[in-house]
Amino acid sequence: MDLSARYPTLSALFTADPERAHTLLAPIELALAGESEARIAQAIQWAKALGLKEEDVLQEVPEIPVTLLQSRGNLNLLTLVPFHLGNTRLAEAAGLKYEELGYRYTDDILIPTTQRYAALPTTWAWVLAHDGAPNLGRKATDCLAECTGELYAGVDKVGLAIWLIHRPRWHVMDLPGSVHASFSHSCACLYPFGDEPRLIARMAAGVANPYYGTVVFRL
């Protein structure tokens, strides 16, 4: 890997102060080793879940951005997200139903809540997220409004990726960055309770519930 491209400051330091640069290089090498392991492990998880060849997925998955290699506050879930795939396929891969009251959803049922969310990646991409636990008991609409700058409120595909990569959660993960195409007040959520956990659009995005929490992520 070309360290000079990813760490230009360190590259310059090698020229100015080689001894100090080698001292700084050790933890960076450890971080890069961990990055490689995480990239391969998550790519393989998705390949198996989607029924794809591991080598094909690995060729498409980008390197993990340097800015995501360390947790930031409560954003501690490094997660590979296939933003380009449809919800029907992703829900099936994650072992989730994609229906409500017997009505089967289609890929176009959930849409971005604003243009900002419509501009999210359309390929494999890495995010740093939390699973909504820090926002338990808060309105999804309030959390959505607070997510500005580099922060995004959860969207359908990020929620599905967290469920698949980091195992099921035992609270509802609100995903107000995605809403029902016909009812914009209904935000997406992953509902884990009952015999068939599922991805749905819940009606009461503006109501607080102690068992519901909004996912937050950054790219």
Summary of the structure (lengths in Angstrom):
residues: 219
radius of gyration: 19.0
end to end distance: 21.7
largest distance: 66.7
contacts: 676
relative contact order: 0.15
helix: 40%
strand: 23%
